[in-house]
């Protein structure tokens, strides 16, 4: 009996794969409100920005990071698994006062835009949000958390 072995090739990632994620805390009085912006470009260069307060009133902290081609492919595959290509539609009612987020992904010449309130059959938008958050190294989140915690301790 003859056996054949197959080599396992990791899933490919489109050359233009890039993402932008924006998250905003719900309505909180200063100094509690903050926003997060994450960007990973097609080269794998990443940026995580935490802005404290509403706009210009508080500090902004920026952490840079790199994602390898394999890490970018893993993020792309996670987003596809969790409905990136699904047909998302806006909710009948929009939430007021709570945290919101939006995600813009470029892949294979297409741009996909999804926000926290949208719905798609069989998919939950928060899983996409979590996949993006997982793409940022823990050390980056830790550094941003520490800076915010120190600021809040001084501000109160």
C-alpha positions in Angstrom: 0.0 0.0 0.0 1.3 3.4 -1.0 1.0 6.3 1.4 1.2 10.0 0.5 2.2 12.7 2.8 0.8 16.2 2.5 2.7 19.2 3.6 0.5 21.5 5.6 0.8 25.1 4.4 -0.3 27.8 6.7 -3.2 29.8 5.4 -2.2 32.7 3.3 -2.8 36.3 4.2 -3.6 38.8 1.5 -0.7 41.2 0.9 -2.9 44.2 1.6 -4.4 42.9 4.9 -4.6 45.8 7.3 -7.0 46.8 10.1 -8.2 49.8 12.1 -10.1 49.3 15.3 -11.6 52.0 17.4 -13.2 51.5 20.8 -14.8 54.2 23.0 -15.9 53.9 26.6 -19.5 54.8 27.3 -20.6 58.0 28.8 -18.5 58.6 31.9 -17.5 61.8 33.7 -13.9 62.8 33.5 -11.4 61.4 34.2 -13.0 58.0 33.6 -13.7 58.2 29.9 -11.1 56.9 27.4 -10.8 55.6 23.9 -8.5 53.0 22.2 -7.3 52.9 18.6 -5.5 49.9 17.2 -4.0 49.8 13.7 -2.0 47.1 11.9 -0.8 47.9 8.5 0.0 45.7 5.5 3.7 45.5 6.6 2.7 44.2 10.1 3.6 47.4 11.8 1.1 48.0 14.7 0.1 50.9 16.8 -2.1 50.9 19.9 -3.2 54.3 21.2 -5.1 55.0 24.4 -6.6 58.5 24.7 -7.7 59.5 28.2 -10.8 61.8 28.5 -12.9 63.3 25.8 -10.6 64.5 23.1 -7.9 67.0 24.0 -8.4 67.2 27.8 -6.3 64.2 28.8 -3.1 62.5 27.8 -2.6 60.1 24.9 -0.2 57.1 25.2 1.1 55.3 22.1 2.7 51.8 22.0 4.2 50.4 18.8 4.5 46.7 17.9 5.2 44.4 15.0 3.2 41.4 13.8 5.0 38.7 11.7 3.5 37.4 8.5 2.4 34.3 10.4 0.7 36.4 13.1 -1.0 38.5 10.5 -2.3 35.4 8.8 -3.6 34.1 12.1 -5.5 37.3 12.7 -6.9 37.3 9.2 -8.0 33.7 9.6 -9.6 34.4 13.0 -11.6 37.3 11.5 -12.7 35.2 8.6 -13.8 32.4 10.9 -15.8 34.8 13.0 -17.7 36.4 10.1 -15.6 39.1 8.5 -17.1 38.2 5.1 -20.6 37.8 6.5 -23.4 40.2 5.5 -23.5 42.6 8.5 -26.5 44.9 8.9 -27.2 47.8 11.2 -29.5 47.2 14.2 -33.0 48.5 14.3 -32.2 50.4 17.5 -28.8 52.0 18.4 -27.5 51.7 21.9 -27.1 55.0 23.8 -24.5 55.6 26.5 -22.6 52.4 26.3 -19.2 51.5 24.9 -19.0 51.4 21.1 -16.4 50.1 18.6 -15.8 49.9 14.9 -13.5 47.8 12.8 -12.3 48.5 9.3 -10.4 45.6 7.6 -8.8 45.8 4.1 -8.1 42.4 2.5 -7.8 41.3 -1.1 -8.8 44.8 -2.4 -12.0 44.8 -0.3 -12.8 47.0 2.7 -15.0 45.5 5.4 -16.5 47.9 8.0 -18.3 46.5 11.1 -19.4 48.2 14.3 -20.4 47.0 17.7 -24.2 47.1 17.1 -24.4 45.3 13.8 -25.8 41.9 13.3 -25.1 39.0 11.0 -26.8 35.6 11.0 -24.7 33.1 13.0 -22.1 35.6 14.1 -21.5 37.8 17.1 -19.6 41.1 16.5 -17.9 41.0 19.9 -15.9 37.9 18.7 -14.4 40.0 15.9 -13.5 42.7 18.5 -11.8 40.0 20.7 -9.8 38.7 17.7 -8.4 42.2 17.1 -7.6 42.7 20.8 -5.8 39.4 20.8 -3.7 40.6 17.9 -2.1 43.2 20.2 0.8 41.8 22.3 0.0 41.5 26.1 3.0 43.7 26.9 1.4 46.5 24.9 -1.9 46.3 26.7 -0.1 46.1 30.0 2.0 49.2 29.3 -1.2 51.1 28.3 -3.0 49.9 31.5 -0.2 50.9 33.7 0.0 54.4 32.2 -3.7 54.9 32.6 -3.8 53.6 36.1 -1.0 56.0 37.1 -2.8 58.9 35.5 -6.1 58.1 37.3 -4.3 57.8 40.6 -2.8 61.3 40.1 -6.1 62.7 38.8 -8.3 61.7 41.8 
